[in-house]
Amino acid sequence: MGFGPFVNRQSKIVNPMIISHNEIVVACLKAFEALELPLGQREDAAEAIGWLALHGLPFEDQLATALHSFQPKSVFANPISQSGQESVWDAQGGSALHIFPNLADYAAAQARVHNSHTLSVRNLTDFGVMWPYITKIQQRQQWVKLIWKNGADADMVAVGLPDSPLPKVSWLMGDGAERDVQLIVAQPGFGLGEDDNEIGQIIRVDSGSGLAQNASDRFKSGILINPSLWQQLKQIGLGILVEATAESEQRGAGGV
Amino acid sequence: METKTPLRPPEQVMKLSRLGAFHQTRISFVRSLLRKVMAENWQIERTGWDLNAGGFGTAVYTLSVPIQPEPEQYSVVFFSNDIPDEKRTDRVIAEEWDVAFVLCEGIVTEEQVEELRANVPKQEVGRYLPYVLVLSRANKSTRNFSAVLDALSAGKQPDPAQLAKVGYLYRTTAVYGNGKFGIADFAKLQQTQAFDVTFRAQMFAVWMVRQFSLDQVNYLAKLKNPSGAVELDGEIARYLGVGNATGLGMAPFIVSHPALLHQWVNTREKALGLVLHSGRCSAEIAARFETLLLRARQHVAEIETIHELQEKKNRMMLAELSDLIDQRLPIPPNTNWHDVLAWVAEDSAECQEVIVSILLELYPDLVNPLAEELNCQESYDLRPEQPLAELKKVIAQNYSWALEIDFTQRPNNQWFWYSSADKEEPRLGNRYEEEGQEKERPLTMARDITCMFMGIQAFLDHSPQATVIDYLMAHPAERGLIRRIQSLSEKPYAEIQDNLIAADCLPIDLLRCKLSFFGASKFDPRSNLWVRITLFQGAPLVSDIGKPFADDWFWPVSPAAK
């Protein structure tokens, strides 16, 4: 599932409700735990959704798809080919929420040894949530570029410069060709600049400073979310709760 | 200022029994808040008072923080409710409270007050907008409130001896911040000058419910006997703080925010190190030490608790403080503070931590600035390229306390922490007797690390050159644990060095640790799972703003004892 260019998600929500950044992260944590995503991965996933929401980027479609189609048992991506500077993986339809953090860290580790690494992933779902992971890589002082197909006619390129807090994200008119998700990580001096977008015509850019302003605005005013998605998220999160009994009420928390 | 005195080792400080013996200090949140309020001359005004003859209704206080170029303005709105006695409980599962209140950004409009009225009394079930900064509620200590009201309306001051037993009129049972239920994230408060330090906004809201409680009881006394009632004497009013009931909900916080815990404990230990290294004991300081020690003993003697173990600890602490007073006071000028700590080295942790708190109290110029270092930008990042053998060494060094525990022994694996479907109340279950452990909360650090350590050893046996990411690609579920270990490797005070699922684990020790940083006193465990404390006892009143302030309300004692 992708999202088209120039989509201002905030204005398309009917009767949105306002939530805080902390709320969406915690709600996602609970929901992903209920969906059996292990600790560490669910923290990464919740932070990723929270990051998208906070920076004014489309997150609802990604979240809705993830909640609907998440398969907790599809844990691994199988390697198709691996070398120091390149690798190709088959995610077997698995969710990026589950698979991408470790793959991204794998690419980053390879880049440290071999100066750069290009990682391609096939059959990955929910890849819209991958953007936040590249901020972790760039904050570790590596150059990073993420390319993925965003719907039929658009491509996305996110480029993060070393030691910068936020990436620049470009929305491009795609050429319609099928494309793997591609992550390129490089040591400083071996990557390219922020403006390296060779795929096609740029139709929108979210700069690092623009994203930062979005975050500041959302801390002040809150994050808009579709109420039914929020209810769905909360409902799923109830799965981590243990049924209460009269006995547990008496002995489980004190206050007696 | 660099301290050359080594800090106390984490093996000593991070044991649960030690953390559960911490007392408040001058870097506690309530202390730093009120220093700021008094130094900056915050302007607080009661601008709305719409209470009926029973004391129920709405009250509004406004705050103006005089900074340049424009003052920051806030409001605190109280909704006081008439609830039946049987509905009054400190538990998370409560649905009604004597007073529900919020701290808001800006001066609230009538429209906002109506919006708040519809939601604040519902607490967790309500929804809030980001102009709300703190959401809280409190219940009356009904016996105390009635006693104080009766006395004032009869033209008398309340009995200080009674107030020494329960030193508050209201008791908060939850104080929410940081984005809960739609209120503002802490990141928003970090852009303010008033509330940019962690928990400062929450402590301010609690200080204001104390003010509300005093105003309310004075108001009701006047209504009851217009011609004969008196207002609370200032000294007695200051002795009344705010109670708080804290249960298991607070416990997971310091486990799931280890970098923050390290920041707090490290700052406290750094303060102690500074005092030990640089704190000269002049004649004046020696006299002050004596004053505080005598006051501490009196304060401890006034603590009442029903908890057998705590009562035993208090009696021991009292005896040890008395011995110290009898044998060592007065201390001469130029006393070495290392020697003072050595005097109590064989005493209980409670007594030792009293001395630590007193030492920090003696040097405001050295210690006060550290109160601004309690924030922490928490970030837990993975280092995928780290050699796995190196990670194994880190675990062996930093988690040796965990690796020594035998988890095949049932008592070491007894409890599981969980969230109940009953309003998500945190509870403790017995793994061998109760259902629900498949939904166990992640407070099983020691057990999980021990298990993973064995897995790492086995992996290294066939891949000695492996990196962390090699291991994680084969064991993706351990990402969280490895990230935690790596992120905390240089933070010695991050991990509680005890097994939190052991039969002998006392959750109240976890609660006390965090509460001591808030500035709590009069720890009164009601069971092993929850505790009552007092905040702001002895603290200045709103009416004291603008007057000389000695910042000397540490270890408050009953006015009757003075």
Interface residues (C-beta under 8 A of the other chain):
Chain A: M17 I18 I19 S20 H21 N22 E23 P38 L39 G40 Q41 R42 E43 D44 V75 F76 H98 P101 N102 D105 Y106 A108 A109 R112 V113 K136 Q139 R140 F219 K220 S221 G222 L238 I240 L241 V242 E243 A244 S248 E249 G252 A253 G254 G255 V256
Chain B: T89 D90 R91 V92 I93 R127 L129 P130 N178 G179 K180 F181 G182 I183 A184 D185 F186 A187 K188 Q191 A245 G247 L248 Y380 D381 L382 P384 E385 Y418 S419 S420 A421 D422 E424 E425 P426 R427 L428 G429 E434 E435 G436 K439 P442 T467 V468 I469 L472 M473 P476 A477 E478 R479 G480 L481 I482 R483 R526 S527 N528 L529 W530
